[in-house]
Amino acid sequence: MKTKSSRRTFLKNSAIAGATYLVGPPAFRGSLRGSVIVIGAGAFGGWSALDLLQTGRKVTLLDAWGPGNSRASSGGETRVIRATYGAQGIYTTMVARALHLWQENERRWNLKLFFRTGVLWMAGTDDSYERAALPLMKEAGIRFERLSTADCAERWPQINFEGVSWSIYEPDSGYLAARRSCEAVLNAFLKQGGEYRQAQTTPGPIKANRMQGIGITSSEILNADSYVFACGPWLGKVFPILAPSITPTRQEVLFFGTAAGDLRFTEAELPVWIDGRRRFYGIPGNHWRGFKIADDARGPAIDPTTMERRVSDEALTEARTYLRLRFPGLAGAPLVEGRVCQYENSPDQNFILDRHPEAENVWIVGGGSGHGFKHGPVMGEMVANAVLGLKAPPREMSLGRLLERNSG
Ligand SMILES: Cc1cc2nc3c(=O)[nH]c(=O)nc-3n(C[C@H](O)[C@H](O)[C@H](O)COP(=O)(O)OP(=O)(O)OC[C@H]3O[C@@H](n4cnc5c(N)ncnc54)[C@H](O)[C@@H]3O)c2cc1C
């Protein structure tokens, strides 16, 4: 059983590690050999496995249901990539790197995964979030335009800008194909010699500060030098110590049908849009699926394994009310598809990337909190650097901050 004092020791150690760049006990430091098992092939685990493989390690990737499966947070059609992040400069900097990495890998794999539609972020009366974002975007080298409501109304007459004070337009941002990207990462991993198995994983016993193997289906035990658990919304089930730190919440995504031949609500004429004040966002007609709209507000807590994924009447009513206001041309549009997914929220919406408090050979990656997908390739780099002891993960992602909160 975890004692409070050993947690304190861990917190103290992780604070020290966060202050330096080279981390890890001597056994790890600079070790470029050895084997790693990555559990979870979503946006975080898939990229981590690929990046670790590229450092010359032997890597096995495991997933209970497959990369971007219908239960995973990385499942679904599309995810927004945008750099407007309020005062959270770390994520703006990561987006700048992510935009580069997504496009570099797209070219390498000869696949279309990133769609540069531009992103329009609408500010409300309280525009402190948006004002804080601008200098950080400039510093990170992200191109943006600050647009008045009159400018916006002229450019996108299909949007009613009532209640919008001004907007940020990011011309180089857009959206990513989600499930297809997970599959592309797996294919690249396999092509470069990685091993993938579809299997449910249980952490093994921890002795002398190291995990002694992991259990997979059919009572088989697998061993490696290091383990990376990237189990998304399941992290709290896999490690009960994390249960208070990861809350999976029900999120609904709706697709509305536009009039035949009407291009106004497709990416030919509309960017990805985010209504910062009202928390709704949307992606115009990717692969002819219709106009995607979602409410970013956190839904009720759920179990990602057993949740019935049927769109609720409440979500449909709220989306219709919003459409009537902001996209009057879609007021009568029929629902053509719906998806129910989940966010895996950390209490402060920051990600997690840190060692297990009791096992120095185990790393925990997650807490995407509704904004993790775009950062997959950057998290992959960070995980590889952390596992190899080359660079400490950012302080914002420490487990200590969460465990301290839980024990307090
Ligand atoms: C509706 C919705 C909209 C979103 N919109 C955006 C957006 O616009 N932009 C953005 O950047 N992000 C967005 N996100 C967030 C983003 O999708 C997630 O943060 C990200 O995909 C999380 O990736 P992950 O790898 O941590 O988790 P997951 O994708 O859930 O991957 C975890 C994997 O672990 C596997 N697993 C779990 N337990 C075990 C076990 N015991 N053994 C073996 N395998 C196991 C699962 O099968 C799963 O495949 C959105 C999320 C949702 C749900």
The ligand as a Tripos MOL2 file, in Angstrom:
@<TRIPOS>MOLECULE
LIG
   53    58     1     0     0
SMALL
NO_CHARGES

@<TRIPOS>ATOM
      1 C1        -14.7350   14.3040  -28.8100 C.3       1 LIG1
      2 C2        -13.3020   14.6430  -28.6300 C.ar      1 LIG1
      3 C3        -12.7820   15.7430  -29.2860 C.ar      1 LIG1
      4 C4        -11.4450   16.0860  -29.1260 C.ar      1 LIG1
      5 N1        -10.9590   17.1460  -29.8250 N.ar      1 LIG1
      6 C5         -9.6390   17.3920  -29.8160 C.ar      1 LIG1
      7 C6         -9.1010   18.3630  -30.6860 C.ar      1 LIG1
      8 O1         -9.8440   18.9910  -31.4470 O.2       1 LIG1
      9 N2         -7.7590   18.5610  -30.6820 N.ar      1 LIG1
     10 C7         -6.9140   17.8560  -29.8690 C.ar      1 LIG1
     11 O2         -5.7190   18.0820  -29.9180 O.2       1 LIG1
     12 N3         -7.4140   16.9110  -29.0270 N.ar      1 LIG1
     13 C8         -8.7410   16.6680  -28.9810 C.ar      1 LIG1
     14 N4         -9.2670   15.7060  -28.1760 N.ar      1 LIG1
     15 C9         -8.4010   15.0530  -27.1810 C.3       1 LIG1
     16 C10        -7.5490   13.9750  -27.7560 C.3       1 LIG1
     17 O3         -8.2610   13.2320  -28.7130 O.3       1 LIG1
     18 C11        -7.0370   13.0890  -26.6160 C.3       1 LIG1
     19 O4         -6.4450   13.8980  -25.6110 O.3       1 LIG1
     20 C12        -6.0000   12.0990  -27.1260 C.3       1 LIG1
     21 O5         -6.4960   11.4160  -28.2480 O.3       1 LIG1
     22 C13        -5.6390   11.1250  -26.0060 C.3       1 LIG1
     23 O6         -4.7790   10.1410  -26.5160 O.3       1 LIG1
     24 P1         -4.2710    8.9660  -25.5900 P.3       1 LIG1
     25 O7         -3.2910    8.2150  -26.4030 O.co2     1 LIG1
     26 O8         -3.8330    9.4990  -24.2720 O.co2     1 LIG1
     27 O9         -5.5620    8.0880  -25.2550 O.3       1 LIG1
     28 P2         -6.3530    6.9890  -26.1470 P.3       1 LIG1
     29 O10        -6.4910    7.4290  -27.5400 O.co2     1 LIG1
     30 O11        -7.5960    6.6640  -25.4130 O.co2     1 LIG1
     31 O12        -5.3900    5.7520  -26.1470 O.3       1 LIG1
     32 C14        -5.2680    4.8950  -25.0440 C.3       1 LIG1
     33 C15        -5.1860    3.4900  -25.5840 C.3       1 LIG1
     34 O13        -4.8720    2.6310  -24.5030 O.3       1 LIG1
     35 C16        -5.5200    1.3950  -24.7160 C.3       1 LIG1
     36 N5         -5.6020    0.7520  -23.3930 N.ar      1 LIG1
     37 C17        -6.1730    1.2420  -22.2720 C.ar      1 LIG1
     38 N6         -6.0000    0.4030  -21.2460 N.ar      1 LIG1
     39 C18        -5.2770   -0.6370  -21.7140 C.ar      1 LIG1
     40 C19        -4.7640   -1.8320  -21.1220 C.ar      1 LIG1
     41 N7         -4.9430   -2.1240  -19.8270 N.pl3     1 LIG1
     42 N8         -4.0530   -2.6860  -21.9130 N.ar      1 LIG1
     43 C20        -3.8460   -2.4210  -23.2250 C.ar      1 LIG1
     44 N9         -4.3210   -1.2980  -23.8340 N.ar      1 LIG1
     45 C21        -5.0160   -0.4270  -23.0790 C.ar      1 LIG1
     46 C22        -6.8690    1.7740  -25.3080 C.3       1 LIG1
     47 O14        -7.4230    0.7410  -26.0720 O.3       1 LIG1
     48 C23        -6.5030    3.0010  -26.1490 C.3       1 LIG1
     49 O15        -6.3070    2.6540  -27.5090 O.3       1 LIG1
     50 C24       -10.6120   15.3310  -28.2820 C.ar      1 LIG1
     51 C25       -11.1250   14.2190  -27.6260 C.ar      1 LIG1
     52 C26       -12.4650   13.8730  -27.7890 C.ar      1 LIG1
     53 C27       -12.9850   12.6710  -27.1040 C.3       1 LIG1
@<TRIPOS>BOND
     1     1     2 1
     2     2     3 ar
     3     2    52 ar
     4     3     4 ar
     5     4     5 ar
     6     4    50 ar
     7     5     6 ar
     8     6     7 ar
     9     6    13 1
    10     7     8 2
    11     7     9 ar
    12     9    10 ar
    13    10    11 2
    14    10    12 ar
    15    12    13 ar
    16    13    14 ar
    17    14    15 1
    18    14    50 ar
    19    15    16 1
    20    16    17 1
    21    16    18 1
    22    18    19 1
    23    18    20 1
    24    20    21 1
    25    20    22 1
    26    22    23 1
    27    23    24 1
    28    24    25 2
    29    24    26 1
    30    24    27 1
    31    27    28 1
    32    28    29 2
    33    28    30 1
    34    28    31 1
    35    31    32 1
    36    32    33 1
    37    33    34 1
    38    33    48 1
    39    34    35 1
    40    35    36 1
    41    35    46 1
    42    36    37 ar
    43    36    45 ar
    44    37    38 ar
    45    38    39 ar
    46    39    40 ar
    47    39    45 ar
    48    40    41 1
    49    40    42 ar
    50    42    43 ar
    51    43    44 ar
    52    44    45 ar
    53    46    47 1
    54    46    48 1
    55    48    49 1
    56    50    51 ar
    57    51    52 ar
    58    52    53 1
@<TRIPOS>SUBSTRUCTURE
     1 LIG1         1 GROUP 0 **** ****
